[in-house]
Amino acid sequence: MENKIYDTAIIGSGPSALTAAIYTTRGNASTLIIGGENWGGQLMLTTLVENFPGFPDGIQGPELMANMRKQAEKFGAEFAEKNAVKFELKKSPFEIADSAGSIHKTKTIIIATGALTQWLNVPGEKELIGRGVATCAPCDAPFYRDKIVAVVGGGDSAMEEANVLTKYASKVYLMHRRDVFKASKAMQDKIFANPKIEILWNTEVKRIIGEKKVEKIEIYNNKKEIIEKLQVDGIFVAIGHKPDSDPFKGLVEMDENGFRHLSIFR
Ligand SMILES: Cc1cc2nc3c(=O)[nH]c(=O)nc-3n(C[C@H](O)[C@H](O)[C@H](O)COP(=O)(O)OP(=O)(O)OC[C@H]3O[C@@H](n4cnc5c(N)ncnc54)[C@H](O)[C@@H]3O)c2cc1C
């Protein structure tokens, strides 16, 4: 691959990258996907995806990603399961070094490195992702019909997650480690008016408990200094996302949070 000059190199291998690859290859652009050492993106972490059009019975996340990869490769995309680590954008063609030390030459680059969920990093969380630990209420709320769920966070996305969940769940605990939300007033008003939502202020999640799926969470009231266990069927972590764009700082314009329409064309 080293001496070849690709029409495009796509960095990342989540749904955005693989969709891009299907389009570039079908548009007859020679395409290299530098897909990361853990390829497939966030859907590799989940079980059933129910909202992808064309799969009325849903599809397992890793299977969906394997199909997307197969589809891109069928049209000629080449795939490197390596991280893109260094970029020479002043050269023509551009050069990208990967984590194995190979240099890839390309006329254009599509950056589709997605976002990193900010996790709570408490015991039990990682083990139960996709089995009660969730990050996307519009995706997963229907699994919690008549169930009890917790949402963690105090910003607009936590409010949105809690609101969406009330369409299905019988009860939603919205827990925030402070005694004030940073969400917009309009969002907060919606939350305060929703009878299914109980707000637990000054509350931190310390542990997520469950054998095969989430059964309970251990919470700590940092004002009263009390630890207790709360029975829930699911917990939605909504404490933020961070775009995975650090390697491109200084190379492309982005705001202070690392967001940008991340495409470079020549
Ligand atoms: C547990 C869970 C369940 C979800 N369930 C659903 C659902 O049911 N329905 C739904 O619509 N959405 C769901 N989502 C959200 C969905 O997964 C994301 O919206 C989607 O994956 C975003 O796709 P993306 O391609 O932009 O980025 P990502 O999926 O984040 O993929 C980015 C990829 O880029 C790679 N990468 C990053 N930096 C580099 C680099 N320097 N070099 C090479 N590769 C790099 C990463 O390793 C990663 O593989 C879920 C998310 C999670 C975490």
The ligand as an ORCA input file, in Angstrom:
! r2SCAN-3c Opt
* xyz 0 1
  C     -23.384      1.575     23.814
  C     -23.861      2.401     22.628
  C     -25.053      2.051     21.993
  C     -25.527      2.792     20.911
  N     -26.688      2.396     20.309
  C     -27.152      3.085     19.240
  C     -28.350      2.666     18.563
  O     -28.983      1.673     18.935
  N     -28.769      3.415     17.507
  C     -28.093      4.545     17.098
  O     -28.540      5.194     16.150
  N     -26.950      4.953     17.707
  C     -26.477      4.256     18.764
  N     -25.327      4.672     19.399
  C     -24.630      5.863     18.886
  C     -23.785      5.457     17.660
  O     -22.956      4.371     17.999
  C     -22.943      6.650     17.201
  O     -23.825      7.713     16.864
  C     -22.139      6.275     15.972
  O     -21.326      5.144     16.222
  C     -21.262      7.452     15.523
  O     -20.575      7.006     14.390
  P     -19.221      7.642     13.895
  O     -18.801      6.890     12.686
  O     -19.381      9.110     13.768
  O     -18.160      7.453     15.068
  P     -17.723      6.242     15.990
  O     -18.706      5.135     16.002
  O     -17.364      6.903     17.271
  O     -16.424      5.685     15.282
  C     -15.244      6.405     15.227
  C     -14.120      5.436     14.929
  O     -12.946      6.165     14.606
  C     -11.843      5.506     15.177
  N     -10.731      6.452     15.330
  C     -10.658      7.506     16.174
  N      -9.465      8.121     16.041
  C      -8.784      7.426     15.088
  C      -7.495      7.556     14.515
  N      -6.656      8.542     14.869
  N      -7.113      6.657     13.588
  C      -7.955      5.669     13.206
  N      -9.188      5.502     13.705
  C      -9.590      6.354     14.647
  C     -12.372      5.007     16.502
  O     -11.549      3.953     17.006
  C     -13.743      4.515     16.086
  O     -13.653      3.189     15.630
  C     -24.809      3.944     20.465
  C     -23.602      4.297     21.100
  C     -23.114      3.534     22.160
  C     -21.817      3.909     22.837
*
